[in-house]
Amino acid sequence: MSVEEARKFVDDMLIQAQQQQATQQPPPPPAPVRQPRPIEIVVEEGDSPPPSENIDDLRTQVEALEEELRRLK
């Protein structure tokens, strides 16, 4: 293949590629940006013990677990 033949081949390939791009459908529009859903936190007052009692219970549980961990070591 001579230089002239190679140049003609490359030019033909470029023209063919440009024609294919022109005849293809345009890309679809970008999807709309979705906003995060709001989260609603519902607190039922009658089901939970007062916070101070809950905290004391948790502290007692932590102390018991710490003691058990010391014994296991």
One Martini backbone bead per residue (centre of mass of N, CA, C, O) as a GRO file, in nm:
protein
   73
    1MET     BB    1   0.095   0.038   0.025
    2SER     BB    2   0.069   0.349  -0.031
    3VAL     BB    3   0.053   0.665   0.071
    4GLU     BB    4  -0.199   0.740  -0.093
    5GLU     BB    5  -0.373   0.498  -0.012
    6ALA     BB    6  -0.362   0.545   0.294
    7ARG     BB    7  -0.485   0.828   0.292
    8LYS     BB    8  -0.755   0.746   0.157
    9PHE     BB    9  -0.836   0.540   0.369
   10VAL     BB   10  -0.845   0.735   0.611
   11ASP     BB   11  -1.045   0.938   0.491
   12ASP     BB   12  -1.276   0.734   0.453
   13MET     BB   13  -1.301   0.656   0.754
   14LEU     BB   14  -1.370   0.937   0.859
   15ILE     BB   15  -1.623   0.984   0.693
   16GLN     BB   16  -1.776   0.737   0.792
   17ALA     BB   17  -1.776   0.813   1.095
   18GLN     BB   18  -1.923   1.087   1.063
   19GLN     BB   19  -2.181   0.969   0.938
   20GLN     BB   20  -2.259   0.786   1.175
   21GLN     BB   21  -2.288   1.013   1.384
   22ALA     BB   22  -2.510   1.176   1.229
   23THR     BB   23  -2.726   0.924   1.219
   24GLN     BB   24  -2.739   0.914   1.501
   25GLN     BB   25  -2.880   0.933   1.784
   26PRO     BB   26  -2.926   1.115   2.033
   27PRO     BB   27  -2.875   1.142   2.339
   28PRO     BB   28  -3.015   1.114   2.617
   29PRO     BB   29  -3.131   1.275   2.857
   30PRO     BB   30  -3.071   1.347   3.154
   31ALA     BB   31  -3.142   1.262   3.450
   32PRO     BB   32  -3.302   1.359   3.701
   33VAL     BB   33  -3.251   1.493   3.997
   34ARG     BB   34  -3.255   1.328   4.296
   35GLN     BB   35  -3.402   1.355   4.590
   36PRO     BB   36  -3.411   1.297   4.899
   37ARG     BB   37  -3.586   1.145   5.126
   38PRO     BB   38  -3.780   1.206   5.373
   39ILE     BB   39  -3.758   1.164   5.728
   40GLU     BB   40  -3.976   1.027   5.967
   41ILE     BB   41  -3.999   1.072   6.319
   42VAL     BB   42  -4.164   0.856   6.544
   43VAL     BB   43  -4.286   0.923   6.874
   44GLU     BB   44  -4.384   0.720   7.141
   45GLU     BB   45  -4.455   0.794   7.467
   46GLY     BB   46  -4.578   0.519   7.610
   47ASP     BB   47  -4.331   0.298   7.551
   48SER     BB   48  -4.112   0.460   7.699
   49PRO     BB   49  -3.899   0.517   7.924
   50PRO     BB   50  -3.748   0.714   8.102
   51PRO     BB   51  -3.434   0.822   8.044
   52SER     BB   52  -3.303   0.779   8.327
   53GLU     BB   53  -3.368   0.477   8.353
   54ASN     BB   54  -3.226   0.383   8.095
   55ILE     BB   55  -2.943   0.478   8.173
   56ASP     BB   56  -2.911   0.308   8.428
   57ASP     BB   57  -2.940   0.034   8.289
   58LEU     BB   58  -2.700   0.066   8.098
   59ARG     BB   59  -2.483   0.102   8.314
   60THR     BB   60  -2.526  -0.171   8.448
   61GLN     BB   61  -2.461  -0.341   8.198
   62VAL     BB   62  -2.174  -0.237   8.153
   63GLU     BB   63  -2.058  -0.322   8.424
   64ALA     BB   64  -2.116  -0.624   8.391
   65LEU     BB   65  -1.948  -0.661   8.129
   66GLU     BB   66  -1.679  -0.566   8.245
   67GLU     BB   67  -1.658  -0.784   8.464
   68GLU     BB   68  -1.670  -1.026   8.273
   69LEU     BB   69  -1.418  -0.949   8.110
   70ARG     BB   70  -1.218  -0.966   8.346
   71ARG     BB   71  -1.271  -1.268   8.407
   72LEU     BB   72  -1.190  -1.378   8.117
   73LYS     BB   73  -0.886  -1.272   8.135
   0.00000   0.00000   0.00000
